[in-house]
Amino acid sequence: MAEFLNHLIFGIYPYIALAVLAIGSIIRYDREPYSWRSGSSQLLRRKQLMIGSLSFHLGVLVIFFGHLGGLLTPIALFDALGISHGAKQVMAIVVGGVAGVLAFFGASLLLHRRLFDARIRRSSSFSDIMILFLLWLQLVLGIGTIFVSLDHLDGHEMVKFMSWAQGIFTFQGDASSYVLDAHPIFKAHLFLGLTIFLIFPFTRLVHMLSAPVRYIWRSGYQIVRSKKAAL
């Protein structure tokens, strides 16, 4: 039963989440292009927003590209460059730890602002608060994995997740077996990360996928107040 659940969550669920991420984002961009935005509330509590947003985005960018490069770079390449698993583990702990704390600080400010300012709370949708809370929780789990990683400075634990991620992207049927005996906090971190990918197209996070290049040639629209008397 444990192996079946492990395969379901870490062998099948990743493909469902990534498929919904890709297809859902394309459909939303095509059908609802004007909803493709972050929905800023910068006119309210601007100072807290700027500090929180800058800290959060800087930290998340480092974490995202660190995870992307760290998980998907072939293990053989690190070996060829003479970078040991232990050295990579220590680097991941230090860089990921600093970026994680920075992002957590920023996310905490943003979440506090959303929840405890009545005006912002009223203008926030359930989706706005929900996705911010999930990101905050994901950062908590990510920081929590650091304390477990300190007991595995040989890098062996990290290699499991590299093998799993590369197995998923190369369609290995047994990719889930690499994380079967992983620590529960790592599994929770992976599961929540996949869930965030799953709901990504339905939230304000979609703005991460685009730069404002389209505005150069987009025809745009104009809101006009009608002069007709109300009936």
C-alpha positions in Angstrom: 0.0 0.0 0.0 2.8 2.4 0.9 4.6 1.7 -2.4 1.3 2.3 -4.3 0.6 5.6 -2.7 4.3 6.6 -3.2 4.0 5.8 -6.9 0.6 7.6 -7.2 1.9 10.8 -5.6 5.5 10.9 -6.9 5.1 8.8 -10.1 1.8 9.8 -11.6 0.8 13.1 -9.9 3.8 15.0 -11.2 2.6 14.4 -14.8 -0.9 15.5 -13.9 0.3 18.7 -12.3 2.7 19.6 -15.1 0.1 18.8 -17.8 -2.5 21.1 -16.0 0.2 23.8 -15.6 1.1 23.8 -19.3 -2.3 23.3 -20.9 -4.2 25.4 -18.3 -1.8 28.3 -18.8 -2.1 28.2 -22.5 -5.9 28.1 -22.4 -6.1 31.0 -19.9 -3.7 33.1 -21.9 -5.7 32.5 -25.0 -9.2 32.9 -23.6 -8.6 35.4 -20.7 -5.6 37.5 -21.7 -6.8 40.5 -19.6 -6.8 38.4 -16.5 -3.1 37.6 -17.0 -1.9 40.0 -14.4 -0.7 40.1 -10.8 -3.6 42.3 -9.6 -1.5 44.7 -7.5 -2.9 46.5 -4.5 0.1 48.8 -4.3 -1.9 51.9 -3.4 -2.6 50.5 0.1 0.3 50.0 2.7 2.8 50.6 -0.1 5.9 50.5 2.1 5.1 47.1 3.5 4.2 45.9 0.0 7.5 47.0 -1.5 9.7 45.5 1.3 7.7 42.3 1.3 7.5 41.9 -2.4 11.2 42.7 -3.0 12.3 40.2 -0.4 9.9 37.5 -1.5 10.7 37.8 -5.2 14.5 37.9 -4.7 14.4 34.9 -2.5 12.0 32.9 -4.7 14.1 33.6 -7.8 17.2 32.2 -6.2 15.3 29.2 -4.9 13.5 28.5 -8.2 16.7 28.6 -10.4 18.6 26.8 -7.7 16.1 24.0 -7.6 15.9 23.9 -11.4 19.6 23.7 -11.9 20.3 21.5 -8.9 17.6 18.9 -9.6 17.8 18.7 -13.4 21.5 19.0 -14.0 22.8 15.5 -14.8 24.6 14.0 -11.8 27.4 12.9 -14.2 28.1 16.5 -15.1 28.7 17.4 -11.4 31.0 14.4 -11.2 32.9 15.4 -14.4 33.4 19.0 -12.9 34.7 17.5 -9.7 31.9 18.8 -7.6 31.2 16.2 -4.9 27.7 15.5 -3.6 28.7 16.7 -0.2 30.0 20.1 -1.6 26.7 20.5 -3.5 24.7 19.7 -0.5 26.5 22.3 1.7 26.1 24.9 -1.1 22.4 24.1 -1.4 22.0 24.4 2.4 23.8 27.8 2.6 22.4 29.4 -0.5 19.0 27.9 -0.2 18.8 28.7 3.5 19.6 32.4 3.0 17.2 32.7 0.0 14.5 30.7 1.9 14.7 33.0 5.0 14.6 36.1 2.8 11.6 34.8 0.8 9.9 33.7 4.0 10.3 37.1 5.5 8.8 38.7 2.4 5.9 36.2 2.2 5.1 36.8 5.9 4.9 40.6 5.3 2.7 40.1 2.3 0.4 37.6 4.0 0.1 39.8 7.1 -0.8 42.7 4.9 -3.5 40.7 3.1 -5.0 39.3 6.3 -4.8 42.1 8.7 -5.5 45.2 6.7 -9.3 45.4 6.4 -9.3 47.4 3.1 -6.8 45.0 1.4 -8.7 42.0 2.8 -11.9 43.2 1.2 -10.3 43.7 -2.1 -8.5 40.3 -2.1 -10.1 37.2 -3.5 -10.0 33.8 -1.9 -7.5 32.8 -4.6 -5.2 35.7 -3.7 -5.0 34.7 0.0 -4.9 30.9 -0.7 -2.0 30.9 -3.0 0.0 33.3 -0.8 -0.6 31.1 2.2 0.4 28.0 0.2 3.7 29.7 -0.9 4.3 30.7 2.7 3.7 27.1 3.9 6.0 25.8 1.1 8.8 28.1 2.3 8.2 26.8 5.9 8.6 23.2 4.7 11.6 24.1 2.6 13.4 25.8 5.5 12.5 22.7 7.6 14.2 20.4 5.2 17.5 22.2 5.9 17.6 20.8 9.4 17.1 17.3 8.1 19.8 17.9 5.4 22.3 18.8 8.1 22.3 15.1 9.0 23.1 14.1 5.4 26.0 16.3 4.5 27.4 13.5 2.3 24.8 14.5 -0.3 23.2 11.0 -0.5 19.7 12.3 0.3 20.0 15.0 -2.3 20.9 12.6 -5.0 17.6 10.8 -4.4 15.7 13.9 -5.4 18.0 14.6 -8.4 17.4 11.1 -9.6 13.6 11.4 -9.0 13.3 14.7 -10.9 15.4 13.6 -13.8 13.5 10.3 -13.9 10.2 12.2 -14.1 11.5 14.3 -17.0 12.9 11.3 -18.9 9.7 9.3 -18.3 11.2 6.6 -16.2 8.4 4.4 -14.9 10.1 3.7 -11.6 11.1 7.3 -10.8 9.0 7.3 -7.7 11.1 4.6 -6.1 14.0 7.0 -5.6 12.0 8.9 -2.9 10.2 5.9 -1.4 12.3 6.1 1.9 12.8 9.9 1.9 12.0 11.9 5.1 8.4 12.9 5.4 9.2 16.6 5.4 10.8 16.2 1.9 7.8 14.4 0.7 5.4 17.0 2.0 7.6 19.7 0.3 7.5 17.9 -3.0 3.8 17.2 -2.8 2.9 20.8 -2.0 5.3 22.0 -4.8 3.5 19.8 -7.3 0.1 21.1 -6.0 1.2 24.7 -6.5 2.1 23.8 -10.1 -1.4 22.2 -10.5 -3.3 25.3 -9.4 -0.9 27.7 -11.0 -3.0 28.5 -14.1 -6.0 29.5 -12.0 -4.2 32.0 -9.8 -2.4 35.4 -10.1 0.9 33.5 -10.3 0.5 33.3 -14.1 2.1 36.7 -14.4 5.4 34.9 -13.7 5.4 33.3 -17.1 5.4 36.5 -19.2 7.3 39.7 -19.8 5.3 42.8 -20.9 6.6 42.5 -24.5 3.1 41.9 -26.0 2.1 45.4 -25.0 4.3 46.7 -27.8 1.9 45.5 -30.6 -1.3 44.7 -28.6 -4.2 46.9 -29.8 -5.4 47.4 -26.3 -8.7 48.6 -25.1 -10.3 51.7 -23.7 -12.9 52.1 -21.0 -15.4 54.8 -22.0 -18.2 56.3 -19.8 -21.5 56.2 -21.6 -23.2 59.5 -22.1 -26.6 57.9 -22.4 -29.0 58.6 -19.5 -29.6 55.7 -17.2 -33.0 54.2 -17.8 
